[in-house]
Amino acid sequence: MGEIKSTLDLVMERTRHLSLSAEEKDKQQREDYEKRLQGLLQQYADGALTVDGLLDSTRTLRTEMKIEDHHLLTQAAMRRFAPDQDNDRWVALLENLAPEACAPLKGILENHRRQRADLLQNGRESFAQQLSEHDGIKGTAVVPNPLKNPTCRQDLATLRQATLDQINRISEKHQGVTK
């Protein structure tokens, strides 16, 4: 009676002569590293790791996976910046990785914060005026939500994208400059 082979046995038998090229192995190794790096960055974002703990963990991971590219952490951290959110953790990390990038980033984020506040205030005022003129809704109890105004939402989205573009330019500029 013939032996019944599992699907895994059949696959292994048919692919035993296949192997990855050195370039493919390096690419796969780098992708695995980047995935694990994202996990460490999420732990840092959640507060489970300190800056020093993250730096130690990434150093160990780089050694373990034989990754020579030191600026991957800096790039990954810069991609975590969100203009409308609190970025203090990422700035603190960047002060250790690329301190010369911190001042420009802080300036960009502060400028974004001011422009966003101005856009929201203008949106409130214009929406209150629109409610008053078109719908007859007015008074001190009316608190217009500027995010319900399509023009204000579009202006905020444009500002956010412009800020992200500025952050990306800083990231590209400091790509190879890390400790």
Backbone as a printed PyTorch tensor [residue, N CA C, xyz], in Angstrom:
tensor([[[  0.8400,  -1.1660,   0.0000],
         [  0.0000,   0.0000,   0.0000],
         [  0.8920,   1.2380,   0.0000]],

        [[  0.5080,   2.2380,  -0.7960],
         [  1.3070,   3.4580,  -0.9440],
         [  1.2130,   4.3510,   0.2720]],

        [[  2.2750,   5.0730,   0.4960],
         [  2.3390,   6.0060,   1.6280],
         [  1.5950,   7.2870,   1.2800]],

        [[  0.8050,   7.7980,   2.2020],
         [  0.0680,   9.0400,   1.9890],
         [  0.9450,  10.1880,   2.4840]],

        [[  1.2110,  11.1300,   1.5870],
         [  2.0700,  12.2680,   1.9460],
         [  1.2190,  13.4790,   2.2880]],

        [[  1.6930,  14.2160,   3.2500],
         [  0.9960,  15.4410,   3.6250],
         [  1.2910,  16.5260,   2.5890]],

        [[  0.4960,  17.5650,   2.6140],
         [  0.7010,  18.6880,   1.7090],
         [  2.0620,  19.3120,   1.9320]],

        [[  2.4590,  19.4240,   3.1810],
         [  3.7540,  20.0030,   3.5050],
         [  4.8880,  19.1600,   2.9190]],

        [[  4.7650,  17.8480,   3.0320],
         [  5.7880,  16.9610,   2.4520],
         [  5.8850,  17.1600,   0.9390]],

        [[  4.7320,  17.2860,   0.2850],
         [  4.7210,  17.4900,  -1.1670],
         [  5.3660,  18.8170,  -1.5500]],

        [[  5.0390,  19.8490,  -0.8090],
         [  5.6210,  21.1700,  -1.0820],
         [  7.1270,  21.1380,  -0.8630]],

        [[  7.5620,  20.5570,   0.2220],
         [  9.0010,  20.4900,   0.5250],
         [  9.7350,  19.6820,  -0.5540]],

        [[  9.1310,  18.6190,  -0.9990],
         [  9.7530,  17.7850,  -2.0150],
         [  9.9050,  18.5480,  -3.3400]],

        [[  8.9100,  19.3220,  -3.6890],
         [  8.9410,  20.0400,  -4.9650],
         [  9.7910,  21.3040,  -4.9180]],

        [[ 10.0580,  21.8240,  -3.7440],
         [ 10.8100,  23.0820,  -3.6560],
         [ 12.1900,  22.9180,  -3.0420]],

        [[ 12.6680,  21.7260,  -2.8280],
         [ 13.9490,  21.5220,  -2.1520],
         [ 15.1270,  22.0890,  -2.9350]],

        [[ 15.0000,  22.1760,  -4.2450],
         [ 16.0870,  22.7100,  -5.0630],
         [ 16.0900,  24.2400,  -5.1260]],

        [[ 15.0420,  24.8830,  -4.6350],
         [ 14.9520,  26.3440,  -4.6720],
         [ 15.6700,  26.9540,  -3.4800]],

        [[ 16.3050,  28.1000,  -3.7100],
         [ 16.9300,  28.8330,  -2.6030],
         [ 16.8970,  30.3160,  -2.9290]],

        [[ 17.0180,  31.1240,  -1.9010],
         [ 17.0120,  32.5710,  -2.0700],
         [ 18.3960,  33.0630,  -2.4470]],

        [[ 18.4260,  34.0840,  -3.2950],
         [ 19.7160,  34.6950,  -3.6200],
         [ 20.1430,  35.5490,  -2.4250]],

        [[ 21.3880,  35.9620,  -2.4070],
         [ 21.8980,  36.7930,  -1.3080],
         [ 21.1110,  38.0970,  -1.2190]],

        [[ 20.7730,  38.6520,  -2.3630],
         [ 20.0110,  39.9010,  -2.3870],
         [ 18.6120,  39.7020,  -1.8000]],

        [[ 17.9770,  38.5880,  -2.1430],
         [ 16.6600,  38.2890,  -1.6120],
         [ 16.7090,  38.0400,  -0.1080]],

        [[ 17.7660,  37.3580,   0.3460],
         [ 17.9260,  37.1150,   1.7860],
         [ 18.1090,  38.4290,   2.5360]],

        [[ 18.9280,  39.3330,   1.9810],
         [ 19.1500,  40.6380,   2.6150],
         [ 17.8490,  41.4390,   2.6720]],

        [[ 17.0990,  41.4170,   1.5770],
         [ 15.8260,  42.1440,   1.5360],
         [ 14.8520,  41.5890,   2.5750]],

        [[ 14.7700,  40.2730,   2.6610],
         [ 13.8750,  39.6420,   3.6290],
         [ 14.3220,  39.9360,   5.0580]],

        [[ 15.6360,  39.9050,   5.2850],
         [ 16.1890,  40.2010,   6.6060],
         [ 15.8480,  41.6450,   7.0070]],

        [[ 15.9900,  42.5670,   6.0730],
         [ 15.6950,  43.9740,   6.3510],
         [ 14.2030,  44.1640,   6.6280]],

        [[ 13.3480,  43.5060,   5.8610],
         [ 11.9060,  43.6010,   6.0980],
         [ 11.5380,  43.0590,   7.4730]],

        [[ 12.1480,  41.9370,   7.8500],
         [ 11.8990,  41.3620,   9.1880],
         [ 12.3600,  42.3300,  10.2730]],

        [[ 13.5110,  42.9400,  10.0660],
         [ 14.0390,  43.9130,  11.0320],
         [ 13.0780,  45.0910,  11.1560]],

        [[ 12.6220,  45.6150,  10.0250],
         [ 11.7280,  46.7750,  10.0630],
         [ 10.4160,  46.4540,  10.7650]],

        [[  9.9040,  45.2370,  10.5850],
         [  8.6800,  44.8360,  11.2810],
         [  8.9150,  44.7710,  12.7950]],

        [[ 10.0190,  44.1810,  13.1850],
         [ 10.3240,  44.0900,  14.6190],
         [ 10.6160,  45.4690,  15.2000]],

        [[ 11.2440,  46.3260,  14.4010],
         [ 11.5080,  47.7090,  14.8280],
         [ 10.1890,  48.4440,  15.0690]],

        [[  9.2080,  48.2370,  14.2000],
         [  7.9030,  48.8690,  14.3900],
         [  7.2560,  48.4030,  15.7000]],

        [[  7.4520,  47.1450,  16.0380],
         [  6.9380,  46.6350,  17.3080],
         [  7.5920,  47.3250,  18.4990]],

        [[  8.9120,  47.5180,  18.4120],
         [  9.6210,  48.2270,  19.4890],
         [  9.1640,  49.6790,  19.5740]],

        [[  8.9790,  50.3220,  18.4260],
         [  8.5140,  51.7090,  18.4240],
         [  7.1070,  51.8180,  19.0170]],

        [[  6.2660,  50.8220,  18.7590],
         [  4.9250,  50.8460,  19.3430],
         [  5.0000,  50.6830,  20.8590]],

        [[  5.8990,  49.8250,  21.3330],
         [  6.0860,  49.6850,  22.7820],
         [  6.5540,  51.0100,  23.3800]],

        [[  7.4400,  51.7000,  22.6740],
         [  7.9110,  53.0090,  23.1290],
         [  6.7500,  54.0100,  23.1470]],

        [[  5.9440,  54.0170,  22.0910],
         [  4.7980,  54.9270,  22.0090],
         [  3.8070,  54.6590,  23.1420]],

        [[  3.6540,  53.3880,  23.5100],
         [  2.7270,  53.0140,  24.5850],
         [  3.2940,  53.2730,  25.9780]],

        [[  4.5840,  53.6340,  26.0480],
         [  5.2040,  53.9070,  27.3320],
         [  5.8190,  52.6850,  27.9870]],

        [[  5.8300,  51.5550,  27.3000],
         [  6.3980,  50.3310,  27.8630],
         [  7.9300,  50.3390,  27.8140]],

        [[  8.5000,  51.1590,  26.9470],
         [  9.9580,  51.2930,  26.8370],
         [ 10.3550,  52.7480,  27.0160]],

        [[ 11.4830,  52.9700,  27.6660],
         [ 12.0530,  54.3120,  27.7620],
         [ 12.9210,  54.5380,  26.5270]],

        [[ 13.4400,  55.7470,  26.3850],
         [ 14.3380,  56.0490,  25.2720],
         [ 15.5470,  55.1210,  25.3260]],

        [[ 16.1580,  55.0090,  26.5210],
         [ 17.3360,  54.1440,  26.6570],
         [ 16.9910,  52.6860,  26.3960]],

        [[ 15.8370,  52.2530,  26.8730],
         [ 15.4080,  50.8780,  26.6360],
         [ 15.1950,  50.6040,  25.1560]],

        [[ 14.6090,  51.5700,  24.4630],
         [ 14.3980,  51.4090,  23.0200],
         [ 15.7310,  51.3640,  22.2800]],

        [[ 16.6430,  52.2630,  22.6470],
         [ 17.9490,  52.2850,  21.9810],
         [ 18.7100,  50.9810,  22.2270]],

        [[ 18.6560,  50.4790,  23.4590],
         [ 19.3080,  49.1990,  23.7650],
         [ 18.6770,  48.0560,  22.9800]],

        [[ 17.3470,  48.0340,  22.9440],
         [ 16.6420,  46.9610,  22.2340],
         [ 16.9370,  46.9920,  20.7400]],

        [[ 16.9670,  48.1890,  20.1610],
         [ 17.2470,  48.2650,  18.7230],
         [ 18.7010,  47.9120,  18.4230]],

        [[ 19.5960,  48.2870,  19.3290],
         [ 21.0120,  47.9240,  19.1490],
         [ 21.1620,  46.3950,  19.1780]],

        [[ 20.5040,  45.7590,  20.1250],
         [ 20.5340,  44.3000,  20.2360],
         [ 19.9110,  43.6570,  19.0000]],

        [[ 18.7970,  44.1990,  18.5650],
         [ 18.1170,  43.6660,  17.3870],
         [ 18.9810,  43.8040,  16.1320]],

        [[ 19.6330,  44.9530,  15.9790],
         [ 20.5220,  45.1500,  14.8230],
         [ 21.6590,  44.1440,  14.8320]],

        [[ 22.2270,  43.9150,  16.0070],
         [ 23.3250,  42.9490,  16.1320],
         [ 22.8290,  41.5410,  15.8280]],

        [[ 21.7060,  41.1830,  16.4170],
         [ 21.1270,  39.8490,  16.2470],
         [ 20.7910,  39.5620,  14.7810]],

        [[ 20.2550,  40.5720,  14.0870],
         [ 19.8190,  40.3650,  12.7080],
         [ 20.8740,  40.7990,  11.6850]],

        [[ 22.0330,  41.2380,  12.2010],
         [ 23.1510,  41.6510,  11.3410],
         [ 22.7430,  42.7560,  10.3590]],

        [[ 22.0980,  43.7800,  10.9000],
         [ 21.6910,  44.9380,  10.1050],
         [ 22.7060,  46.0490,  10.3600]],

        [[ 23.2890,  46.5620,   9.3000],
         [ 24.3220,  47.6000,   9.4100],
         [ 23.7590,  49.0060,   9.2920]],

        [[ 22.5700,  49.1490,   8.7650],
         [ 21.9880,  50.4560,   8.4780],
         [ 21.5130,  51.1170,   9.7760]],

        [[ 22.2790,  52.0810,  10.2690],
         [ 21.9850,  52.7160,  11.5500],
         [ 20.8790,  53.7580,  11.4650]],

        [[ 20.5890,  54.2730,  10.2830],
         [ 19.6070,  55.3500,  10.1940],
         [ 18.1670,  54.8590,  10.0440]],

        [[ 17.9490,  53.5600,  10.0130],
         [ 16.5830,  53.0430,   9.8960],
         [ 15.7180,  53.4600,  11.0900]],

        [[ 16.2940,  53.4690,  12.2760],
         [ 15.5510,  53.8760,  13.4700],
         [ 15.1570,  55.3430,  13.3780]],

        [[ 16.0770,  56.1920,  12.9320],
         [ 15.7740,  57.6220,  12.8060],
         [ 14.6500,  57.8380,  11.8040]],

        [[ 14.7320,  57.1760,  10.6690],
         [ 13.6820,  57.3140,   9.6550],
         [ 12.3370,  56.8310,  10.1960]],

        [[ 12.3470,  55.7010,  10.8720],
         [ 11.1000,  55.1490,  11.4140],
         [ 10.5020,  56.0810,  12.4690]],

        [[ 11.3640,  56.6860,  13.2920],
         [ 10.8740,  57.6160,  14.3100],
         [ 10.2790,  58.8650,  13.6630]],

        [[ 10.9230,  59.3530,  12.6170],
         [ 10.4040,  60.5540,  11.9490],
         [  9.0780,  60.2810,  11.2440]],

        [[  8.8740,  59.0600,  10.7970],
         [  7.5920,  58.7170,  10.1680],
         [  6.4650,  58.6610,  11.1960]],

        [[  6.8090,  58.5900,  12.4700],
         [  5.7980,  58.5270,  13.5290],
         [  5.2540,  59.9060,  13.9260]],

        [[  5.8900,  60.9790,  13.4500],
         [  5.4040,  62.3170,  13.7880],
         [  4.0280,  62.5350,  13.1800]],

        [[  3.1140,  63.0300,  14.0010],
         [  1.7510,  63.3530,  13.5580],
         [  1.4950,  64.8040,  13.9520]],

        [[  1.3850,  65.6970,  12.9760],
         [  1.2910,  67.1290,  13.2760],
         [  0.1890,  67.5210,  14.2550]],

        [[ -0.9440,  66.8330,  14.2260],
         [ -2.0740,  67.2090,  15.0760],
         [ -2.0480,  66.5410,  16.4460]],

        [[ -0.9950,  65.7770,  16.7340],
         [ -0.9240,  65.0220,  17.9860],
         [  0.2720,  65.4930,  18.8300]],

        [[  0.3740,  64.9390,  20.0170],
         [  1.5090,  65.2310,  20.8880],
         [  2.7090,  64.4160,  20.4060]],

        [[  3.7890,  65.0940,  20.0740],
         [  4.9800,  64.4400,  19.5300],
         [  6.1650,  64.4820,  20.4930]],

        [[  5.9120,  64.7730,  21.7510],
         [  7.0010,  64.9120,  22.7140],
         [  7.8610,  63.6490,  22.8140]],

        [[  7.2350,  62.4840,  22.7880],
         [  8.0080,  61.2250,  22.8830],
         [  8.9540,  61.0840,  21.6950]],

        [[  8.4630,  61.4580,  20.5130],
         [  9.2860,  61.2990,  19.3150],
         [ 10.4050,  62.3280,  19.2800]],

        [[ 10.1350,  63.5200,  19.7760],
         [ 11.1830,  64.5440,  19.8580],
         [ 12.2580,  64.0850,  20.8440]],

        [[ 11.8400,  63.5240,  21.9820],
         [ 12.8020,  63.0330,  22.9790],
         [ 13.6850,  61.9360,  22.3840]],

        [[ 13.0980,  61.0550,  21.6070],
         [ 13.8730,  60.0060,  20.9560],
         [ 14.8300,  60.5980,  19.9270]],

        [[ 14.3480,  61.5490,  19.1750],
         [ 15.1700,  62.1570,  18.1310],
         [ 16.3280,  62.9590,  18.7130]],

        [[ 16.1530,  63.4740,  19.9190],
         [ 17.2550,  64.1950,  20.5650],
         [ 18.4500,  63.2820,  20.7830]],

        [[ 18.2010,  61.9870,  20.9050],
         [ 19.2790,  61.0060,  21.0500],
         [ 19.8020,  60.5110,  19.7150]],

        [[ 18.9530,  60.4880,  18.7060],
         [ 19.3280,  59.9230,  17.4160],
         [ 19.9210,  60.9560,  16.4580]],

        [[ 19.2620,  62.0870,  16.3450],
         [ 19.6910,  63.1320,  15.4070],
         [ 19.3600,  64.4920,  16.0230]],

        [[ 20.1620,  64.9330,  17.0150],
         [ 19.8410,  66.1680,  17.7340],
         [ 19.7490,  67.4010,  16.8340]],

        [[ 20.5110,  67.4080,  15.7470],
         [ 20.4870,  68.5680,  14.8580],
         [ 19.1620,  68.6820,  14.1020]],

        [[ 18.3660,  67.6370,  14.0770],
         [ 17.0650,  67.6740,  13.4090],
         [ 15.9640,  68.1760,  14.3390]],

        [[ 16.2270,  68.2190,  15.6380],
         [ 15.1840,  68.5610,  16.6060],
         [ 14.7090,  70.0090,  16.5080]],

        [[ 15.6310,  70.9470,  16.4250],
         [ 15.2320,  72.3560,  16.3700],
         [ 14.3430,  72.6440,  15.1610]],

        [[ 14.7340,  72.2140,  13.9550],
         [ 13.8350,  72.4610,  12.8240],
         [ 12.4720,  71.7710,  12.9850]],

        [[ 12.4660,  70.5430,  13.5160],
         [ 11.2010,  69.8330,  13.7020],
         [ 10.3120,  70.5290,  14.7270]],

        [[ 10.9160,  70.9790,  15.8080],
         [ 10.1320,  71.6940,  16.8200],
         [  9.5230,  72.9610,  16.2240]],

        [[ 10.3050,  73.6610,  15.4050],
         [  9.8000,  74.8700,  14.7480],
         [  8.6450,  74.5550,  13.8120]],

        [[  8.7830,  73.4880,  13.0430],
         [  7.7230,  73.0780,  12.1160],
         [  6.4540,  72.7210,  12.8810]],

        [[  6.6030,  71.9700,  13.9660],
         [  5.4350,  71.5520,  14.7470],
         [  4.7730,  72.7320,  15.4530]],

        [[  5.5730,  73.6640,  15.9590],
         [  5.0140,  74.8550,  16.6120],
         [  4.2700,  75.7160,  15.5990]],

        [[  4.8530,  75.8890,  14.4310],
         [  4.2110,  76.6590,  13.3640],
         [  2.8910,  75.9910,  12.9630]],

        [[  2.9040,  74.6790,  12.8690],
         [  1.6810,  73.9460,  12.5430],
         [  0.6170,  74.1730,  13.6190]],

        [[  1.0270,  74.1000,  14.8680],
         [  0.0760,  74.2890,  15.9710],
         [ -0.5760,  75.6700,  15.8980]],

        [[  0.2350,  76.7030,  15.6550],
         [ -0.3040,  78.0730,  15.5650],
         [ -1.2410,  78.2190,  14.3660]],

        [[ -0.8170,  77.7350,  13.2140],
         [ -1.6570,  77.8530,  12.0200],
         [ -2.9570,  77.0680,  12.1850]],

        [[ -2.8860,  75.9180,  12.8280],
         [ -4.0820,  75.1050,  13.0470],
         [ -5.0600,  75.8390,  13.9740]],

        [[ -4.5230,  76.4420,  15.0310],
         [ -5.3780,  77.2000,  15.9540],
         [ -6.0540,  78.3590,  15.2160]],

        [[ -5.3040,  79.0410,  14.3660],
         [ -5.8730,  80.1510,  13.5920],
         [ -6.9690,  79.6550,  12.6420]],

        [[ -6.7030,  78.5440,  11.9570],
         [ -7.7040,  77.9940,  11.0370],
         [ -8.9760,  77.5820,  11.7780]],

        [[ -8.8120,  76.9720,  12.9530],
         [ -9.9830,  76.5660,  13.7320],
         [-10.7740,  77.7820,  14.2020]],

        [[-10.0810,  78.8270,  14.6430],
         [-10.7650,  80.0460,  15.0870],
         [-11.5080,  80.6930,  13.9220]],

        [[-10.8460,  80.7920,  12.7780],
         [-11.5050,  81.3660,  11.5930],
         [-12.6920,  80.5050,  11.1660]],

        [[-12.5400,  79.2020,  11.2700],
         [-13.6320,  78.2920,  10.9310],
         [-14.8220,  78.4640,  11.8540]],

        [[-14.5500,  78.6540,  13.1440],
         [-15.6330,  78.8890,  14.1110],
         [-16.3850,  80.1700,  13.7680]],

        [[-15.6100,  81.2200,  13.5300],
         [-16.2250,  82.5200,  13.2390],
         [-17.0410,  82.4770,  11.9550]],

        [[-16.4860,  81.8730,  10.9110],
         [-17.2050,  81.8340,   9.6330],
         [-18.4390,  80.9460,   9.7310]],

        [[-18.3330,  79.8500,  10.4890],
         [-19.4780,  78.9570,  10.6440],
         [-20.5660,  79.6380,  11.4850]],

        [[-20.1690,  80.3770,  12.5070],
         [-21.1430,  81.1070,  13.3340],
         [-21.8630,  82.1560,  12.4870]],

        [[-21.1140,  82.8460,  11.6320],
         [-21.7100,  83.8500,  10.7530],
         [-22.6710,  83.1900,   9.7600]],

        [[-22.2660,  82.0510,   9.2220],
         [-23.1090,  81.3100,   8.2750],
         [-24.3950,  80.8480,   8.9570]],

        [[-24.2700,  80.3310,  10.1760],
         [-25.4590,  79.8980,  10.9180],
         [-26.3960,  81.0700,  11.1880]],

        [[-25.8210,  82.2050,  11.5050],
         [-26.6090,  83.3830,  11.8090],
         [-27.3280,  83.9080,  10.5670]],

        [[-26.5890,  84.0260,   9.4540],
         [-27.1640,  84.6210,   8.2430],
         [-28.1410,  83.6950,   7.5330]],

        [[-27.7900,  82.4220,   7.3870],
         [-28.6130,  81.5140,   6.5970],
         [-29.7100,  80.8050,   7.3900]],

        [[-29.4140,  80.5110,   8.6450],
         [-30.3570,  79.7030,   9.4190],
         [-31.0000,  80.4690,  10.5710]],

        [[-30.5410,  81.6780,  10.8020],
         [-31.1060,  82.4750,  11.8880],
         [-30.7180,  81.9730,  13.2650]],

        [[-29.6770,  81.1830,  13.3410],
         [-29.2190,  80.6460,  14.6240],
         [-28.1020,  81.5450,  15.1320]],

        [[-28.3420,  82.1820,  16.2860],
         [-27.3190,  83.0610,  16.8490],
         [-27.5080,  83.1790,  18.3490]],

        [[-26.5020,  83.7460,  18.9740],
         [-26.5520,  83.9260,  20.4110],
         [-25.2960,  83.3790,  21.0730]],

        [[-25.1700,  83.6470,  22.3810],
         [-23.9680,  83.2330,  23.1010],
         [-23.9160,  81.7300,  23.3640]],

        [[-25.0630,  81.0810,  23.3000],
         [-25.0880,  79.6370,  23.5480],
         [-24.6600,  78.8260,  22.3180]],

        [[-24.5840,  79.4690,  21.1740],
         [-24.2040,  78.7680,  19.9440],
         [-22.6920,  78.5720,  19.9370]],

        [[-22.2760,  77.3260,  19.8620],
         [-20.8550,  76.9850,  19.7890],
         [-20.6450,  76.2020,  18.4950]],

        [[-20.2790,  76.9110,  17.4430],
         [-20.1180,  76.2170,  16.1550],
         [-18.9030,  75.2870,  16.1510]],

        [[-19.0750,  74.1620,  15.4990],
         [-17.9990,  73.1880,  15.3680],
         [-17.3210,  73.4280,  14.0110]],

        [[-16.0960,  73.9690,  14.0100],
         [-15.4440,  74.2800,  12.7330],
         [-15.1580,  73.0410,  11.8870]],

        [[-15.1110,  71.8740,  12.5260],
         [-14.8450,  70.6470,  11.7790],
         [-16.0540,  70.1960,  10.9590]],

        [[-17.1990,  70.8290,  11.1750],
         [-18.3830,  70.5540,  10.3570],
         [-18.3810,  71.4180,   9.0950]],

        [[-17.4850,  72.3770,   9.0510],
         [-17.3650,  73.2690,   7.9020],
         [-16.4050,  72.6300,   6.8860]],

        [[-16.8860,  72.2780,   5.7070],
         [-16.0280,  71.6080,   4.7120],
         [-14.7940,  72.4300,   4.3280]],

        [[-14.9330,  73.7270,   4.2510],
         [-13.7920,  74.5800,   3.8980],
         [-12.7160,  74.5040,   4.9660]],

        [[-13.1290,  74.5500,   6.2230],
         [-12.1870,  74.4670,   7.3340],
         [-11.4980,  73.1020,   7.3460]],

        [[-12.2690,  72.0350,   7.1330],
         [-11.6710,  70.6870,   7.0900],
         [-10.6390,  70.5730,   5.9780]],

        [[-10.9550,  71.1480,   4.8140],
         [-10.0190,  71.1060,   3.6880],
         [ -8.7540,  71.9030,   4.0020]],

        [[ -8.9230,  73.0760,   4.6130],
         [ -7.7570,  73.8920,   4.9850],
         [ -6.8790,  73.1600,   5.9970]],

        [[ -7.4990,  72.4740,   6.9520],
         [ -6.7440,  71.7110,   7.9440],
         [ -5.9990,  70.5450,   7.2950]],

        [[ -6.6450,  69.8800,   6.3540],
         [ -5.9960,  68.7580,   5.6520],
         [ -4.8080,  69.2550,   4.8290]],

        [[ -4.9710,  70.3990,   4.1860],
         [ -3.8780,  70.9900,   3.4020],
         [ -2.7140,  71.3580,   4.3060]],

        [[ -3.0160,  71.9660,   5.4490],
         [ -1.9750,  72.3370,   6.4150],
         [ -1.2600,  71.0950,   6.9270]],

        [[ -2.0150,  70.0670,   7.2500],
         [ -1.4150,  68.8230,   7.7630],
         [ -0.4650,  68.2190,   6.7340]],

        [[ -0.8980,  68.1730,   5.4750],
         [ -0.0540,  67.6050,   4.4300],
         [  1.2020,  68.4480,   4.2100]],

        [[  1.0600,  69.7570,   4.2540],
         [  2.2230,  70.6320,   4.0900],
         [  3.2230,  70.4200,   5.2290]],

        [[  2.7160,  70.2410,   6.4440],
         [  3.5880,  69.9840,   7.5930],
         [  4.2790,  68.6350,   7.4510]],

        [[  3.5460,  67.6130,   7.0300],
         [  4.1560,  66.2940,   6.8180],
         [  5.2380,  66.3580,   5.7370]],

        [[  4.9990,  67.1360,   4.6950],
         [  6.0040,  67.3040,   3.6410],
         [  7.2750,  67.9410,   4.2030]],

        [[  7.1120,  68.9320,   5.0680],
         [  8.2770,  69.5760,   5.7020],
         [  9.0310,  68.5830,   6.5840]],

        [[  8.2970,  67.7700,   7.3400],
         [  8.9240,  66.7600,   8.2000],
         [  9.6810,  65.7450,   7.3390]],

        [[  9.0930,  65.3490,   6.2300],
         [  9.7600,  64.4010,   5.3290],
         [ 11.0430,  64.9810,   4.7500]],

        [[ 11.0380,  66.2750,   4.4340],
         [ 12.2650,  66.9120,   3.9310],
         [ 13.3590,  66.9060,   4.9950]],

        [[ 12.9790,  67.1550,   6.2380],
         [ 13.9540,  67.1000,   7.3390],
         [ 14.4690,  65.6710,   7.4760]],

        [[ 13.5820,  64.6990,   7.3770],
         [ 13.9670,  63.2940,   7.4900],
         [ 14.9610,  62.9080,   6.3970]],

        [[ 14.6940,  63.3130,   5.1750],
         [ 15.5920,  63.0110,   4.0610],
         [ 16.9500,  63.6850,   4.2440]],

        [[ 16.9190,  64.8880,   4.7660],
         [ 18.1450,  65.6600,   4.9710],
         [ 19.0490,  65.0070,   6.0150]],

        [[ 18.4390,  64.4130,   7.0330],
         [ 19.1850,  63.8160,   8.1410],
         [ 19.2320,  62.2900,   8.0460]],

        [[ 19.0000,  61.7690,   6.8800],
         [ 18.9310,  60.3220,   6.7020],
         [ 20.1980,  59.6120,   7.1500]],

        [[ 21.3190,  60.0850,   6.7620],
         [ 22.5530,  59.3920,   7.1040],
         [ 23.2410,  59.8920,   8.3510]],

        [[ 22.6430,  60.8630,   9.0520],
         [ 23.2800,  61.4660,  10.2100],
         [ 22.6710,  60.9100,  11.4710]],

        [[ 23.2700,  59.8520,  12.0100],
         [ 22.8050,  59.2740,  13.2760],
         [ 23.9960,  58.7950,  14.0770]],

        [[ 23.7380,  58.5370,  15.3270],
         [ 24.7910,  58.0240,  16.2100],
         [ 24.8860,  56.5330,  16.0690]]])
